[in-house]
Amino acid sequence: SVEDEIASVNKEIQQTSSRIDSYGEAIRKFQQKLKEAASDELSKELEEARQEKTQLRENLRQLREKERQLRDKELLILSVSMRAAKIDDQTPNTNTTCELKFESLRASAFIASNGKHCSSCLYNGDKPITFNHPEIIRRYLAVIIEEETVNAANYTIDKGLPRSIFPEKVSETRSATGVEIVPTIQQETGKALNTFFTIAQNDPGIFCSSGQTLKFVESDYGPATDISSPDGLAWAVFSKRNLPLGCLERKDSTLAPIEQVGQAFASGANLALTQKRVGLASSEVAIPLLMTNGHLYQFGMATLLDDIPVLHLLTNVLDANNPAAKVEIAKFLAMFRACMRSQAEKLQNCVPTLTSAKKIESPRFSFDKSRYHLKRKIFNRFPAIAVERQALPLLWDVFETLSGLDEVVKPLGYGELIGIEDSAKCLVFHNLYIDGFVMGVPSDEQKYLAFCEALMLLTRKIHARGVIHVDLYPSNILWLDQNGEITIRLIDWDAATFKGQTYPESMMERFCGCKHQYYVPEPVAKAENDAWHVFILKDLNPDQRKSLQGTSASEACKVNSAYQRCISEKISLAGDIEELHKAFLSWFQESFSGHAAAVSVQH
């Protein structure tokens, strides 16, 4: 493949560069020897080394030219495929919905040490984030808790503390048949939590206990099998029917809560899908997830994106022996209790349509591809094996830093969606094109001027938070005209990093391979890297503006090619690239220097 050829050429370039360095070192040694003792033989060897170095530099130039030709070939292949995709896009397709499939396992299979993840579910890293919280989580986090409930939560924490700091069992489940679960509680943690979440006098009655399977609350479908038995299960009773409200995992005090998250989410995903099957809208589904070993607590929540379960961690691990952390634990316990009561009331409105004898009909879980953009190939500065270990955590940190900026298009989660044509793991985003957003820049003069002003202001805001987008070319800029007001959205943050971070060699090679498309004079992330694109996009003529427009993701290649032509035309007008760089730096000092700091203070 072309990518393999490029990789091979890059390897040759590295080997040749290494040989040049070695000859450079040899030349320095020869020169030192010549200083110490003049010798015709040494002079001859020095000249040979210089000639070899010159030849290697020529070889290196030829290799870089070969790499450039291969990248042009890759771009041509991409352009052809994009045009083909555009033709496909124009073909009427009334069936954009596909059926999701879950590869169900017993929930305990998803404990961290087993290294498994739930299929057809979305994750958001292993620490709390807020940038993509759905509205229902925001509502529950903002709920006002009564002091009486907080006091009860504090009592529960104290009563549930294991009696020793040494490893002990908090709860244990055993099964002789694989179906009947008999819980054995050796500590008070489980009893205390079950008592706290049980509100029998409520209407409907809410209960929490150990030893119940998912089948008990009619949660037969999802990534967990129906014989899975959480250490604690909360449910409400409606006309002799048990419907799910929350999931608790309580383990040996040697097991940290973060290790229990996968197991809790597997069960919670089933519970979330049951709430929807009963009649709740996806946006109103919420399943609290509590993981604890008695000393340590962690809180999360399972929600739905259409029919896709999504995991949101709400806290880091909190130590009940720490007074400040104990306050947080009590707050979240009280909030979870309020959430369960609220969800029970919403379910009560759905239940009248279900008789006590009527089973919830078997579901079909669907996914409307037209509403979302699935990004499978993630460019990053790490090798492919490190995408989940390094690249995604960095991306999540970038998005969390930019939380609250609506102009930044953030992912809804990351996971493997079984049933889609390509089931590879991917980032899931809203599809902004169906909302009327278009790619590039406006062609109308007044809208274009407003666009440039909005883009400059947004770039300053991003820089004020210490983030550099890096790939701020027009195919990654979407805009919408809303009653004369230009709204901008920035996409494709794969290469984004923090100001002052060093670019690795792989990224510097990418910058060099895209002639003049980037301004990166040194391998350190700076505001100038983004400002260069803002500079290029200003003062475009009508023909240039028209060429930088696209109405779907399939036109990105066309827009990028037009952008490269705009850069070449600006170089010609300036005289050469050095003159254009001088003009850019002068503009940057006038338009950007000091502005980011002012925006940061305002933020």
N, C-alpha and C positions, 0 to 999 in steps of 0.2 A: 504494500500500500504506500501511498505518498507519505503518510505520517511516519511509516517505518524508514523510508528513504531519508526523510528529514532528520530522523533520530540518528541514522547511520552517519549522515554528513556532519551533524553536530558533534558526534563522537570523534570523527576524523579531525574536525576543527580543534577540539580540545586537545587531542594528541599532538597535532601540529603546533599549537600554541605552547604546549609543554616543551616540545623539542626546541622551539625558538628560545624559550626561557633558558633552557640548558645550554644552548650555544652562546647566549648572551653571557651566562656565567663563565663559560670557557674563555670567551674573549676577554673578560675582565681579568681572569687569571693570567692569560698570555701577556696582557698589557703590564700586569704587575711584574711578571718575570722579566719582560723586556727592560723595565726600569732598573731591575737589579743587575741584569747582565745582558748586554747587547748580543744578539745572535741571529745570523742569517736564517738558520733553521727555524728558530722561534718565529721570526718574521714571516716565513713561508707558511707555518702552521696557522698563524694569526690570520693571514690573508685567506687561507682555505676556509677557516671557520667563518670569516665574514661573508665569503661567497656562498657557503652553505646556508647561512642565516638569510641572506638575500633571496636564495632560491626557495627557502621555506616560506618566507613572507609572500613570494609570488604564488606558491602552492596554496597558502592560506587565503589569498585574494581570490583564487580560482574556486576554492571550496565555498567561500562566502557567496560568490556569484552563482554557483550551483545551487546553494541553499535558497537564494533569492528566486531562482527559476522554479525550484520545486514548490516554494510558497506560492508563486504566481499560478503554478499548475493546480495546487490545492485550492486556491481562490477561484480558479476557473471551474473546477469540479463542483465547488460549493455553489457557485453562481448558477450552473446548469441545474443542480438539484433544487435550488431555491426557486428557479423559474418553473421547474416541474411541479414543485409544491404549490406555487401560485396558481398554476393551471388547475391542480386538484382542488384548491380552495374555491375556485370559481365554479366547480362542478357542484350542482345542488346536492346537498347531503342532509336528508331529513332525520337520519338516525345518528345522533351524536352521543347517545346515552349507551353506556355499556354496563354489564353486571359485575359487581365486585364479588370477589370470592375470598373466604377466610380459610386458612389452613389451621383448623382447630386442634389444639393440644390441651392437655390438662394445665391449668393456670400455673402450677408449681414448676412447670418446665421453663417458664420465663424468668425464673430467679436469676440474678446477675451472673452467678458462677456458671450457669449453663450456656451463656452467650447467645441466647435466642431472642428474637424480636417478633412482635406481632405483625403478621402480614395484613395488608390493606388497612393500616393504621398510620397515623402521623405522629412524629415525635418532635420535641423542641429542646433537645440537648439534655444535659444532666445537672442543670442548675436553674434557678428561677429566672424567668424573663417576663417582660411586660409588653413588649412591642406588638405582639399579635394576640393579646387577650381578646376573646370574643366579648360582646356586650354583656352577656349573662354573668361572666366572671367579674367584670368590672362592677356590675350591680351588687353582687354578693360581697365583694371586697369593701364596698362603700356602705354596707348596711350598718345601722347603729344598733349596738348590742346592749341589752339591759345589764345593769351592774349585778343583779341577782344571778344572771346566767354566767357571768364572768367569775363570780365567787364560787359557783358550783363547779366550774371548769377547774379552778385552782384546787379545790378540794379533790377533784378527780385525779389531777396530776399527782398530788401528795399521796393519795391512797394507792395509786398505781405504781409508785416507785418500787422497784425490786429492793428486797431487804439487804442485798449485798452488792458491792461493786464487782464481785467476781462473777464469772459466767454462770448463769442459771437459766432454766427454762421459764419463759414467760407464758407460753401456751404450747400445746402439742396436739396434733391430730393423728389419730390412727384409724386404719380401716382394715377390717378383716375381709370384706367382700369387694371392696373397691367402690361401693356405693354408700353404705351406712357409715357415717363419720361420727365417732364418739370422741368429744373433746376432753382433754385433761388439762385443767388449769392449775399450775403449781404456784402461781403468784397472783396478786390482786389486780394486775394491770387490765386483763381482759374483763373481769367482773366490774371494775370501776368504770371502764369506758362503755360497756354494755348498759350499765345503769344510767349513765349520763345521757346517752342518746335515746334511751327508751322513754317515750312520752305516751303511756297507755291511755291517759285521760284525754288526749288530743282527739280531734275529729278531722280526719281519720286517725286511728291509733297508730303510733309509730313504735316499732320494736327493734331491738338490736341484740343478737346473740351469736354464739359460736356453734359450729357443727352443722350449719345448713348448707346445702349445695345450691348451685345456681339454678338447678331445676326447680327448687322450692319457690323461687320468685319468677318462674316462667322465662328465665334468661337462657334459652337453649341455643341461641345463635350468636356467633362472633368468634374471636380468636381463641376463646377458652371452651372446653367441653362442658356439658351440663352437669357432670359429676364433680367438677371443680368445687372446692369448699374453702372459701376465704376464712381466715381466723376470726373475722367478725363480719356480719352481714346485717345491714339496716334495711327495713322494709316497712311498708304501710299495708294495713288490711282494709280491703274494699269488698263488701259483699262476699266474704269468705275467700277472697282472692288476695294473694300476697304479691305486691309489686315493689320493685327495688328502689332504694334511696341512696345507699352508700356502701363502701367497702373498706374494711380494716384488715391490715396484716400485722400480726404481733408475733415476733419470733424470739428465739434464743437471744439473750443479751450480748452474745458475741457477734451477732449479725447486725450490721449497720442498716438503718432505714433505706439508704440509697440502693442497697442490694435487693430490697423487697419491691422496688418501684415497678419493675417489669411484671411481676406476679400480680400486684394490685391492679395495674392498668389492664392486663388481660381480662381479669374478672370485671373490672369497671367498664370496659368496652362493651361486654355483653349486656351489662345493666343499662348502659346508655342506649343501646339499640332497642332494648325492651321498652324503655320510656317512650321512644319514638313510635314503636309498633302499637303501643296503647293509644296513641293519638296526639302526643306533644309534637310541636314543630321542632325541627332540628335545632333552631336557634334558642329554644327554651329547655333543652336537655342539659342537665348538669349532674354529675355523680362525684361527690366528695371521695377522695382517696386518702386514707391515713395509714402511715407506716411508722411503727414504733417497736422498740425493744424494752420499753419501760423507762429507760434513762433518756434515750434520744428519740426525737419525733421529727417527722417530715410530712408535709401536706401537699397534696396535688389535687387535680380535678380532671375528669374525663368529660369532654364535650363532643359534639358532632359537627362536622362540616358536610352538609347533606347527609350521606350515610356513612361517612368515614369517621371513625373514632379518633379523637385528637387528645394527646396527653399534654397537660400544662402542669409543671411543677411550680408551686406557689411559694415555697420557702426552701432555704438550705436546711441542713440537719441542725436541729435545735436541741440544746442540752437542758433538760429539766432541772439539773442541779445548779444552773446559772440563773440568778434572779432576773436579769434582763431577758434572757431567752424564755424563761418561764412565763413572763408577761405575754410574749408573742404566742407561745403555745396555747395559753388560756384564751387569747383573742381568736385564734383559728379554731379551736374546739367549739367556742361559742358561735362563731360564724358558720361552721359546718352544721351545727344543730339547727340554726335558723334556716340554712339552705335546705336541709331535709324537710323541715316543716313546710317551707314554701313549695318545694317540689311535690310534696304530698297533696297540698291543696290544689295544685294545677292538675295532678293526676286524677283527683276526685272529680273534676269537671269532665274528664274523658271517660271515666268508668261507667256512667249510666248507659252507654251504648253497648257495654259488655255484660252479658248475664253471667251468673256465677258458674254456669255449666259450659259456657262458650269458651273454647280455647282460642288464644290469639292466633290468627291465621299465619301459616308459614310465610316468612318474608322473602322478598327479593331486594337485595341491596344494590342500588344503582349509582352511577357517577356520570354526570353530564359534562363531557369533555369540552364542550363549547364555552362553558363558564369559567374554565381555568386554563392556566398555562403551566405545563409540566416541563421543568428544566432538568434534563437528565445529565447532560454533560456540563460539569462544573470546572471551569478553568481556575486554576489556583497555582500558587507558587510551590506546592508540595507534590511529591510523587503520588500516583494514583492510589497507592496503598494507604496513604495518609489522609485521604479525603475526609473520612469520618473522625479521625483522631486529631487532626490539626486544622484542616481547611474550614470545616463546618463550625467548630467552636469559635474560630476567628470571625467568621461571618456573623455568627449570633452575637458576638461582642460588638461588632460594628453596628448591627441593627439595633441592639439595645441602647448603644450610645446615641443613636439617632431616633430613639423612641419619642413620639409626639410630633415628629415632622411628617405630616401626611404626604408631602411631596416625594418622600422616599418609599418606593414600593417594596414591601417586606413580605417574606414568605409566610404562608399559613401553617407550614410544617414540612417535615422531611420523612419520607418512608417509601415502602415498596407496595405499589397498588396492584394486586393480583386481579387479572381480568381485563386490564388495559392491554393494548397491542404489545407494548414494550413494558415488561414488568420490572425493569431495572429501577433501582432506588432513585428518587427524584425530589426536587424542591417543588412545592405546589404554590402557585400565585393566582390571584384573581386575573382574569383576562380583561384588560382595560379597553381593548379594541371594541368589545361589544357595548361599552359605555360611551363610545364616540371618540375616544382618544386616537390621535394619529401620530406617526413617527416623523421626526425631523424638525423643520422650522416652517412657520407660516409664510406664504408668498405675498399676502397683502401687506403693504408698507406699514400701516399703522399697527396691525397685529404683530408684525415682525419686530417693530421697535419695542412694543410692550413685552414681547417674548424675550428679547435680549435683556431688557431691564430685569424681568422676573428671574431669568436664568442666572444673571450675575448676583442678585440678592440671595438666591437659594444657595449658590455655590459658597458665598461668604458664610451663610448660616452653617453649612456642613463643615467648613474649615474651622469655624469658631468652636465646634465640638471636637476638633482634633482628628477628623476623618478626611482621607483623600480617596475620591472615587476611582481615579486613575483612567478609566475607560469612558470618559465623558464625551464621546463622539455622538453625532446626531441619531444614530440608530438606537442609542440607549436613552434618548430623550423623547418622551411622549407629551403631547399638549392637547388641550381642549379649549375651544372658544365657548364660554358660557355667558351669553348675553353681552358680548363685547369684552368680557374679562378673561384673560388668558390664564389657564391653570396648567401647571407643569408637573409631570411625574418622571422621576429618574429610576431606571431599571438596570438590571445586570450589574450587581455589586460584587461579582466573583473576585475581581482583582483588587478590591478596596482594602485599604490598610490604614494604619494610624500615622499621623504626622510624625516625622523623625525616624520611622522604622526603615531599616535597610532593605532594599530590594534584592532578592536572591539572584544568582546568575541566570536562572531560567527566565526570569522576567526581563532582565536587561537584554538577553538575547531576543526576546519578543519585541522589545522596544526598537532594537537595531534592525530587526527584520521588517518592520513597518516604517518605511522610509519617510521621515519628517512628520509622521502622523502624531508622534509624541514629542514633548519637550522634557527630557530627563537627562540633564547634563551630568548628573552624578547619581549613584545608586542609593539615594535617600529620598523618601516620600516628602514632598513639599507642595505648598499651595500652587506653585507655578505649574506643576504637572497637570492640574485641572484647569487652571486659568488659561493655559495655551489653547484649549478647545473653545473656551468662551471667546477668546481673542479671534480665533479663526472664523467663528460663526457670526461675528459682527461685521457690518459693512459689506454684506453680500449683495450682489446685483440680483434683479428679478429672476434671471435664468438660473443662477446658482441656487437661489432659494427654492425654486420649483423642482430642481433636480434632487433636493434633499428632503423628499416627502415619501412616505409609505403608509399604507392603510392596514398592513398586517405584518406579523413577524417574518413572513417569508420574503419580504422586501428589504431586509436588513443588509444583505450583500450588495444590492443595487445602490442603496443609500450610502454605504461605506465607500463604494467605488467612486460615487459622485463627490463624496467628501474629500477623497484623495485628490481628485481633479481640482477641487477648490483650493486645496493647499498648494498644488503646483502652480495654479494661476496667480496666487498671492505671492509666491516666490518669484515668479517672472516679473510681476509689477514692482517688487522691492529691489530686484536686481540679482540677488542671490539669497541663500538661506541665512547667511550671517547677518545680512541687512534686515531680514524679516525678524530674526531673533532680537536684534537691537530695538526694532520698533515695538516688539512684544514686551520686552523688559521695561521700556520706557512707559508703555501703557499700563503694565502691571503695577509699577511703583505708584502711578497716579491713581489707578482705579481700585487696587486691592490692598496695598500696604496700609495697615492700621485699621482698615474697615472690619476685618474679621474680629479683631480684639473688641471693637465697639459693639459688634453684634453679640459677642460672647457675654459682655457685661449686661447688655439688655436682656439676653436669654436668662 
